[in-house]
Each structure stands twice: as structure tokens, then as C-alpha cells.
């Protein structure tokens, strides 16, 4: 039986029962001598060539089976388990919501393969870096929707990010709505730091919430907003569906950098302009380095009882010993 290397015993005092093993052996030897009475004969020459059979040699293995079963049972009683410890570690105490623009303009291909796929890829890599933080995802175009509430289950979050595509919501760019929905996910948070990363490639042109009003609300709740404008300078190739298939035309890149700057400044965040996959990656890396709030938390390692295999082994050995004693090595009275 191989036990994990970090095994610990909850009740090691039961190992004192192993001191009974020498007593078992002494008692066995004593019983063996009494079981076979002695008698006198004139000569042993008649028995000199008699070979010991395998049954005679192996009958003492019953004692070994009994000792092994007893040892396994005692070890099980000592309750082997993975170590249970508590330690203080420093970790990140930050709740983060990524608010992602999914309007059709995000299909422009000045990023590879296009803006929305590049944004999703960098968002997933950012999630992987924030191992100890709660994170969530909001998507918006003409309206907004919480794709994933703040959670520590990053696997679920990354699946949600991967499933995002344009066309899920009515088309348009409602920056205020996207920001407002993200705020609603963080306003009741008890985290030491609350952050929104708002990524868009356009100009606010719809929505019932003004972007600067939403920024004021974020400031009230102590939420910091990092804004990212996505798009190359000048024009960008955009795929149009025509009766002849997909055709590309260069369209003007229009990002309201003044508005995004104001939102960031008002909330204590920062505005970034991403013009390529590489620059978008660098922006996320910088945000990751800026948002490092250390808090001490107590971490408990989970206990796992390891005695079940030992009990099973003990039962198997006992059954084998019984079979051997009453069938294979049975003795007549």
C-alpha cells in the first residue's frame, strides 16, 4: 500500500497496538509446541529421506497473513490523511469586471483575426494571470448584458469569454450601458479594490445611460475604470456581406478618445489606445502590474481520509487467512 508522501495520522496513538505483534509470535510458537506431542522411537532412520511438502512449509504463512491484516487495521485506525494545515499567505484582494464591446464594428480586421477575437484572447490570458481574484464579464452593444457575474471559477469565466460573438445583442455602441451594468456587478463588493476594464472601438451613439453619468456612479462606489480604445489609426479593413460573397472595404476608425479619457480620469483609472494585438497585450500586462493589492488571508488545505484502502486490504487478508486455516491447511482434531 503506497500512501501519499504528505500523509499525516490523526490518531497515531493507535500504533501502540503494533507492540502486540511480538506477543502474537510468542503465543504462536507456544501453541505450535503444545499441538504436537512428543513420543520416543528407537531410531529416526525411517524418516531421514522424507521430504517436507509445500503445505508443511507454507502453513506458517497463516501467521504472516494475520500479522499483516492486524497491521493494516491498526494503520487504518490511526486515520491516515492528507495534511491539514493553516497558513497565512498574501494574495490579491481585487474584484474585476471586463466590459467588452461586441458591436459589429468589432469584426474589423486591423487586428488578427479581427478585433473581437483578439480582445477575447487577451482577456482570457489576463484572467489566467489573476489566479486569486474574482472576475466577471459584461458585454454590450446597443444594450448590455452580464455574461458572467464575478466569480473565482475562472474556467467558467473563460468559457463564457470564448462563447462571445457579435450579433448577440442589438447593434450599436452604448458605452454608458456597458459601464453601468459592470458597476451593478461590483457596487456591493467587499473587495479591497474594484476595477472595470472597458474595451470599445467606437463612439457612444445609443443607450439610456450617459457614459459620464455612469463614470460618476463608479466613482461614488470607489470603482476604478480602465478604458481601452481598440482600433488602428486611420482606416481598417471591414468585411461586408454582398451577393458576391464577403468583400472588404476600408472604413474610418472612430474612437471617442476624449470621452474614454474622461471616464478613466474621473474614476482614477487610465486610458489606453490599442492599435495592434501586441499593444493590446501590453495594455493588459500593464493593468495587471498596476492592480496589485496585497491582503493576508488564511488558507486551509483540504483533508482527505486515506484509511479506506487499508481496511479493504485488512479484510482481504483476514478472508485469505480463514480460507487457509479451514480449507488449505485444515488439521484434524
C-alpha positions in Angstrom: 0.0 0.0 0.0 1.6 3.2 -1.1 0.4 6.3 0.8 0.8 9.9 -0.4 4.1 11.5 0.5 2.4 14.2 2.6 0.4 11.7 4.7 -0.4 12.6 8.3 -2.1 10.4 11.0 -4.9 11.9 13.0 -4.7 9.3 15.8 -1.1 8.0 15.8 -1.6 6.6 19.4 -3.2 3.5 17.8 0.3 2.4 16.6 1.0 1.2 20.1 -1.2 -1.8 19.3 1.6 -2.9 17.0 3.5 -3.8 20.1 1.2 -6.8 20.4 2.8 -8.4 17.3 5.7 -10.0 19.2 3.2 -11.4 21.7 1.3 -13.0 18.8 4.5 -14.6 17.6 5.5 -15.9 21.0 1.9 -17.3 21.6 2.0 -19.0 18.1 5.3 -20.7 18.9 4.0 -21.8 22.3 0.8 -23.2 20.7 2.7 -25.0 18.0 4.9 -26.9 20.5 1.8 -27.9 22.6 -0.1 -29.0 19.5 2.3 -31.8 18.6 3.1 -34.2 21.5 6.4 -36.0 21.5 7.0 -39.7 21.6 10.1 -41.9 21.7 11.2 -44.2 19.0 14.3 -46.3 18.7 15.6 -44.7 15.5 14.8 -41.9 13.1 16.3 -43.6 10.1 12.9 -44.3 8.6 12.1 -40.6 8.4 15.5 -39.4 7.1 14.5 -39.4 3.5 11.1 -37.9 4.0 10.7 -34.5 2.2 8.8 -31.6 3.6 5.8 -30.8 1.4 4.9 -27.2 0.3 1.9 -27.4 2.6 4.1 -28.0 5.6 6.4 -25.2 4.7 3.6 -22.7 3.9 1.4 -23.4 6.8 3.2 -20.8 8.9 2.2 -18.2 6.3 -1.2 -18.0 8.1 0.6 -16.2 10.9 2.1 -13.7 8.4 -1.4 -13.1 6.9 -2.8 -12.5 10.4 0.0 -10.1 11.3 -0.3 -8.2 8.0 -4.1 -7.9 8.4 -3.6 -6.7 12.0 -1.0 -4.1 10.9 -3.2 -2.7 8.1 -6.2 -2.5 10.5 -4.1 -0.6 13.2 -2.8 1.8 10.5 -6.4 2.4 9.4 -7.4 3.1 13.0 -4.6 5.7 13.1 -6.6 7.6 10.4 -4.0 8.4 7.7 -5.0 11.6 5.8 -3.5 14.3 3.8 -2.0 17.0 5.9 -4.4 19.6 7.3 -2.6 22.9 7.9 -3.4 26.6 8.1 -1.1 29.3 6.9 -1.1 33.0 6.2 -0.4 34.0 2.7 -0.5 37.2 0.7 -2.9 37.3 -2.2 -4.8 39.7 -4.4 -8.0 41.2 -3.0 -9.5 42.6 -6.2 -12.8 42.2 -8.0 -12.6 42.9 -11.7 -15.2 43.1 -14.4 -14.3 43.2 -18.1 -16.9 45.2 -20.1 -16.5 44.2 -23.7 -17.9 45.9 -26.8 -19.4 43.3 -29.2 -20.9 45.7 -31.8 -20.4 44.6 -35.4 -17.6 47.1 -35.9 -15.5 44.7 -33.7 -15.3 42.5 -36.8 -12.8 44.9 -38.4 -9.6 43.1 -39.3 -6.9 45.6 -38.3 -6.3 43.1 -35.5 -5.7 39.4 -36.3 -8.0 37.6 -37.0 -10.3 40.5 -36.0 -10.8 42.9 -33.1 -13.3 40.8 -31.1 -11.2 37.6 -31.4 -8.1 39.5 -30.4 -9.9 41.1 -27.4 -11.2 37.7 -26.3 -7.8 36.1 -26.5 -6.1 38.8 -24.4 -9.0 38.8 -21.9 -8.5 35.0 -21.4 -4.8 35.5 -20.9 -5.5 38.3 -18.4 -7.8 36.0 -16.5 -5.1 33.3 -16.3 -2.8 35.9 -14.6 -5.3 36.8 -11.9 -5.4 33.4 -10.2 -6.7 34.7 -6.8 -9.1 37.4 -8.0 -12.9 37.3 -8.5 -13.6 38.3 -12.1 -16.7 38.8 -14.3 -17.7 39.7 -17.8 -20.2 42.2 -19.2 -20.9 42.5 -22.9 -22.6 45.5 -24.6 -23.5 47.0 -28.0 -26.8 48.9 -28.2 -27.7 47.2 -24.9 -25.8 45.5 -22.2 -25.8 42.0 -20.6 -24.0 40.3 -17.8 -22.3 37.3 -19.5 -20.7 36.1 -16.3 -21.0 37.5 -12.7 -17.9 38.0 -10.6 -16.6 34.5 -9.7 -13.5 32.6 -8.6 -14.3 29.9 -11.1 -12.1 31.1 -13.9 -12.7 28.0 -16.0 -16.4 29.0 -16.3 -15.4 32.6 -17.0 -13.0 31.7 -19.8 -15.7 29.5 -21.4 -18.1 32.5 -21.3 -15.5 34.8 -22.9 -14.8 32.2 -25.6 -18.5 32.0 -26.5 -18.9 35.8 -27.0 -19.6 36.9 -30.6 -21.1 39.8 -32.4 -24.9 39.7 -33.0 -25.8 38.5 -29.5 -27.3 41.9 -28.8 -28.9 44.7 -30.9 -26.2 46.6 -32.8 -24.9 50.0 -31.6 -22.4 51.3 -29.1 -23.9 52.1 -25.7 -20.7 52.8 -23.6 -22.8 54.1 -20.7 -24.9 51.0 -20.6 -21.8 48.7 -20.7 -20.2 50.7 -17.9 -23.5 50.8 -15.8 -24.0 47.1 -15.9 -20.4 46.4 -14.9 -20.9 48.8 -12.0 -24.0 46.9 -10.8 -21.9 43.8 -10.6 -19.4 45.5 -8.3 -21.3 48.1 -6.2 -21.9 45.6 -3.4 -18.5 44.0 -3.4 -16.5 44.0 -0.2 -13.2 43.7 -2.1 -10.3 46.0 -1.2 -10.1 47.1 -4.8 -12.8 47.2 -7.5 -11.9 47.5 -11.2 -13.7 47.7 -14.5 -11.8 47.2 -17.8 -14.0 48.8 -20.5 -13.0 47.9 -24.1 -14.6 49.6 -27.1 -13.8 50.5 -30.7 -16.4 53.2 -31.3 -18.3 56.3 -30.3 -21.3 56.2 -27.8 -24.3 56.5 -30.1 -27.2 55.0 -28.1 -28.3 53.8 -24.6 -30.3 55.3 -21.8 -27.3 56.0 -19.5 -24.8 58.7 -20.3 -21.2 57.5 -20.1 -20.0 60.3 -17.8 -23.0 59.7 -15.5 -22.0 56.1 -15.3 -18.5 57.2 -14.5 -19.7 59.4 -11.7 -21.6 56.5 -10.2 -18.5 54.3 -10.5 -16.5 57.0 -8.6 -19.2 57.1 -5.9 -18.8 53.3 -5.3 -15.0 53.5 -5.4 -14.7 51.6 -8.7 -11.7 52.3 -10.8 -12.2 52.2 -14.6 -9.5 51.4 -17.1 -10.7 52.3 -20.7 -9.2 50.8 -23.8 -9.8 52.1 -27.3 -9.4 49.4 -29.9 -8.5 50.2 -33.5 -5.7 51.2 -35.8 -5.1 54.8 -36.8 -6.9 56.0 -39.9 -8.9 53.2 -41.6 -9.4 49.5 -41.1 -10.5 46.6 -43.4 -14.1 45.6 -42.7 -15.9 42.6 -44.2 -19.2 43.4 -45.9 -21.6 40.7 -47.0 -22.7 41.1 -50.6 -24.5 39.0 -53.2 -21.0 38.1 -54.5 -19.8 36.9 -51.0 -17.6 38.7 -48.5 -15.9 41.9 -49.7 -13.6 44.1 -47.8 -13.7 47.9 -47.6 -11.6 50.3 -45.6 -13.7 52.1 -43.1 -12.7 55.1 -40.9 -11.7 54.2 -37.3 -13.7 56.4 -35.0 -13.0 56.2 -31.2 -14.1 58.8 -28.8 -10.7 59.0 -27.0 -11.8 62.3 -25.2 -14.7 60.5 -23.6 -12.7 57.4 -22.6 -10.0 59.7 -21.1 -12.6 61.5 -19.1 -14.1 58.3 -17.7 -10.7 57.0 -16.7 -9.6 60.3 -15.1 -12.8 60.7 -13.2 -12.5 57.2 -11.6 -8.8 57.1 -11.0 -8.1 54.7 -13.9 -6.2 55.2 -17.1 -7.0 55.3 -20.8 -5.1 53.2 -23.4 -5.1 53.1 -27.1 -4.6 49.6 -28.7 -3.6 49.6 -32.3 -2.5 46.0 -32.7 -2.6 42.6 -31.0 0.8 43.3 -29.4 -0.2 46.7 -28.0 -3.4 45.2 -26.6 -1.3 42.5 -24.9 1.0 45.2 -23.4 -2.0 47.1 -22.1 -3.4 44.1 -20.2 0.1 43.4 -18.9 0.4 46.9 -17.5 -3.1 46.8 -15.9 -2.1 43.5 -14.3 1.0 45.1 -12.8 -0.8 48.2 -11.6 -3.6 46.4 -9.8 -1.8 44.5 -7.0 -3.5 44.9 -3.7 -2.0 42.6 -1.0 -4.2 41.2 1.7 -3.5 38.4 4.2 -5.9 35.5 4.1 -6.0 32.2 6.0 -5.8 29.2 3.7 -6.9 25.8 4.8 -5.7 22.7 3.0 -8.4 20.1 2.5 -8.3 16.9 4.5 -8.7 13.6 2.7 -9.1 10.4 4.6 -6.8 7.6 3.3 -7.8 4.7 5.5 -10.4 3.0 3.2 -7.8 1.0 1.1 -6.2 -0.2 4.4 -9.5 -1.5 5.7 -10.1 -3.3 2.4 -6.6 -4.9 2.5 -7.1 -6.0 6.1 -10.4 -7.7 5.2 -8.9 -9.4 2.2 -6.0 -10.8 4.3 -8.4 -12.0 7.0 -10.5 -13.8 4.4 -7.4 -15.4 3.0 -6.2 -16.5 6.5 -9.6 -18.1 7.2 -9.6 -19.9 3.8 -6.1 -21.2 4.5 -6.8 -22.3 8.1 -10.1 -24.1 7.4 -9.6 -25.4 3.9 -6.0 -25.5 2.6 -4.2 -26.1 5.9 -7.0 -27.7 7.8 -6.0 -30.0 10.7 -8.0 -32.8 12.3 -8.6 -32.7 16.0 
